[in-house]
Amino acid sequence: MKEVLKKFSERFPSFSMLFYIDVVLPAILYLIARFYSGMSALFHNYGLFVMRPIPNFKSYTGIAGTLICLYFIFKAVIKRNWVDAVLTIFLTIAVFAYFYFKLNYMVSGTLTF
């Protein structure tokens, strides 16, 4: 199993890093926040400031998320790894939909602040 994950991350480095930033870290933060309510605000702020690919310049949310997504997409395109670029774009669209349809507030609603 370890070898499969290593080969996957070597073949699709941009997707792997963006998946780690947008899925794995928030999942870990969510699990910690479920058991320790002091981490709920950290989970919510991580989602708004780091993950969110929809920039809002008035409240400074989503700027880092947009730049991170663009960085990994352009990195894959520059290296001409088209499968990695397409996977990264699909992940970005999925995260965009997660915030566009306000599912982040539904998930945050299950936490105690």
C-alpha positions as a Markdown table, in Angstrom:
| # | Residue | x | y | z |
|---|---|---|---|---|
| 1 | Met | 0.0 | 0.0 | 0.0 |
| 2 | Lys | 2.9 | 2.3 | 0.9 |
| 3 | Glu | 4.5 | 1.7 | -2.5 |
| 4 | Val | 1.2 | 2.4 | -4.4 |
| 5 | Leu | 0.8 | 5.8 | -2.6 |
| 6 | Lys | 4.4 | 6.7 | -3.2 |
| 7 | Lys | 4.2 | 5.9 | -6.9 |
| 8 | Phe | 0.9 | 7.9 | -7.1 |
| 9 | Ser | 2.4 | 10.9 | -5.4 |
| 10 | Glu | 5.5 | 10.8 | -7.7 |
| 11 | Arg | 3.4 | 10.5 | -10.8 |
| 12 | Phe | 0.8 | 13.2 | -9.8 |
| 13 | Pro | 2.7 | 15.6 | -7.4 |
| 14 | Ser | 0.4 | 18.6 | -7.8 |
| 15 | Phe | -2.8 | 16.7 | -7.2 |
| 16 | Ser | -1.2 | 14.9 | -4.3 |
| 17 | Met | -0.1 | 18.1 | -2.6 |
| 18 | Leu | -3.4 | 19.9 | -3.3 |
| 19 | Phe | -5.3 | 16.8 | -2.0 |
| 20 | Tyr | -3.3 | 16.9 | 1.2 |
| 21 | Ile | -3.9 | 20.7 | 1.7 |
| 22 | Asp | -7.6 | 20.6 | 0.7 |
| 23 | Val | -8.8 | 17.2 | 2.0 |
| 24 | Val | -6.4 | 15.5 | 4.4 |
| 25 | Leu | -5.5 | 18.4 | 6.6 |
| 26 | Pro | -9.1 | 19.7 | 7.0 |
| 27 | Ala | -10.2 | 16.1 | 7.8 |
| 28 | Ile | -7.6 | 15.8 | 10.5 |
| 29 | Leu | -8.5 | 19.3 | 11.9 |
| 30 | Tyr | -12.2 | 18.3 | 11.9 |
| 31 | Leu | -11.6 | 15.1 | 13.8 |
| 32 | Ile | -9.5 | 16.9 | 16.4 |
| 33 | Ala | -12.2 | 19.7 | 16.6 |
| 34 | Arg | -14.9 | 17.0 | 17.2 |
| 35 | Phe | -13.2 | 15.9 | 20.4 |
| 36 | Tyr | -11.6 | 19.3 | 21.5 |
| 37 | Ser | -13.9 | 22.3 | 20.9 |
| 38 | Gly | -11.0 | 24.7 | 21.1 |
| 39 | Met | -9.9 | 23.6 | 17.7 |
| 40 | Ser | -13.3 | 24.4 | 16.0 |
| 41 | Ala | -12.3 | 27.9 | 15.2 |
| 42 | Leu | -9.0 | 26.7 | 13.7 |
| 43 | Phe | -10.9 | 24.3 | 11.4 |
| 44 | His | -13.3 | 27.0 | 10.3 |
| 45 | Asn | -10.5 | 29.6 | 9.7 |
| 46 | Tyr | -8.4 | 27.1 | 7.9 |
| 47 | Gly | -11.2 | 26.5 | 5.5 |
| 48 | Leu | -12.0 | 30.1 | 4.9 |
| 49 | Phe | -8.4 | 31.4 | 4.6 |
| 50 | Val | -6.4 | 28.5 | 3.3 |
| 51 | Met | -8.7 | 26.1 | 1.5 |
| 52 | Arg | -11.3 | 28.4 | -0.1 |
| 53 | Pro | -10.7 | 28.9 | -3.8 |
| 54 | Ile | -13.2 | 31.8 | -4.1 |
| 55 | Pro | -11.4 | 35.1 | -3.2 |
| 56 | Asn | -13.2 | 37.8 | -1.3 |
| 57 | Phe | -10.9 | 40.8 | -1.2 |
| 58 | Lys | -13.0 | 42.8 | 1.3 |
| 59 | Ser | -12.6 | 40.2 | 4.1 |
| 60 | Tyr | -9.3 | 38.8 | 2.8 |
| 61 | Thr | -10.7 | 35.2 | 2.7 |
| 62 | Gly | -9.9 | 32.8 | -0.1 |
| 63 | Ile | -6.9 | 34.7 | -1.5 |
| 64 | Ala | -4.4 | 32.0 | -0.3 |
| 65 | Gly | -6.7 | 29.2 | -1.5 |
| 66 | Thr | -6.9 | 30.7 | -4.9 |
| 67 | Leu | -3.2 | 31.2 | -5.2 |
| 68 | Ile | -2.5 | 27.7 | -4.0 |
| 69 | Cys | -4.8 | 26.1 | -6.5 |
| 70 | Leu | -3.4 | 28.3 | -9.4 |
| 71 | Tyr | 0.1 | 27.4 | -8.3 |
| 72 | Phe | -0.4 | 23.7 | -8.5 |
| 73 | Ile | -2.4 | 23.9 | -11.7 |
| 74 | Phe | 0.3 | 25.9 | -13.4 |
| 75 | Lys | 3.0 | 23.7 | -12.0 |
| 76 | Ala | 1.4 | 20.7 | -13.6 |
| 77 | Val | 0.9 | 22.5 | -16.9 |
| 78 | Ile | 4.5 | 23.8 | -17.0 |
| 79 | Lys | 5.8 | 20.2 | -16.4 |
| 80 | Arg | 3.4 | 19.0 | -19.1 |
| 81 | Asn | 1.9 | 16.5 | -16.9 |
| 82 | Trp | -1.6 | 16.7 | -18.4 |
| 83 | Val | -3.2 | 14.0 | -16.3 |
| 84 | Asp | -1.9 | 15.7 | -13.1 |
| 85 | Ala | -3.3 | 19.0 | -14.4 |
| 86 | Val | -6.7 | 17.6 | -15.1 |
| 87 | Leu | -6.9 | 15.9 | -11.7 |
| 88 | Thr | -5.8 | 19.1 | -10.0 |
| 89 | Ile | -8.5 | 21.1 | -11.9 |
| 90 | Phe | -11.2 | 18.5 | -10.9 |
| 91 | Leu | -10.1 | 18.7 | -7.3 |
| 92 | Thr | -10.2 | 22.5 | -7.4 |
| 93 | Ile | -13.7 | 22.4 | -9.0 |
| 94 | Ala | -14.8 | 20.0 | -6.2 |
| 95 | Val | -13.5 | 22.3 | -3.5 |
| 96 | Phe | -15.0 | 25.3 | -5.3 |
| 97 | Ala | -18.4 | 23.6 | -5.2 |
| 98 | Tyr | -18.0 | 22.8 | -1.5 |
| 99 | Phe | -17.7 | 26.5 | -0.8 |
| 100 | Tyr | -20.1 | 27.8 | -3.4 |
| 101 | Phe | -22.9 | 25.7 | -2.1 |
| 102 | Lys | -21.9 | 26.6 | 1.5 |
| 103 | Leu | -21.4 | 23.0 | 2.5 |
| 104 | Asn | -18.5 | 24.3 | 4.7 |
| 105 | Tyr | -21.1 | 25.9 | 7.0 |
| 106 | Met | -23.0 | 22.7 | 7.2 |
| 107 | Val | -19.9 | 20.8 | 8.3 |
| 108 | Ser | -18.9 | 23.6 | 10.7 |
| 109 | Gly | -22.4 | 23.5 | 12.2 |
| 110 | Thr | -21.7 | 20.1 | 13.6 |
| 111 | Leu | -18.8 | 21.5 | 15.7 |
| 112 | Thr | -19.0 | 23.3 | 19.1 |
| 113 | Phe | -17.5 | 26.8 | 19.1 |
